[in-house]
Amino acid sequence: QVQLVESGGGLVQPGGSLRLSCVPSGSIFSITAMAWYRQAPGKRRDLVAAITSSGRTNYADSVRGRFTISKNNANNTMYLQMDSLKPEDTAVYYCNALATYPFWGQGTQVTVSS
């Protein structure tokens, strides 16, 4: 089992920045990749960015160049640096870890509004 705890969400004005964190615990040795997803009200949950255990990254077209995913291998914490935020980035952001099967965090709300 893998447990995931997200933090760092909040309210920010358009053009602002936030950094999300995801701390895994449990069977972290089994994790092969981690990712951030987001889900806006009435919409499906979509991939935002992903990072493999070797450090390869992938981004959704809508966030490429504005968001940066990273991972601290010393403590296994994953981050999502979000810059130049737009109102359409408003959503609940979920941490995901791929191990024997996918695990999910509880989500953290990000609201971009003036």
Disulfide bonds with the S-S distance in Angstrom:
Cys22-Cys95 1.95
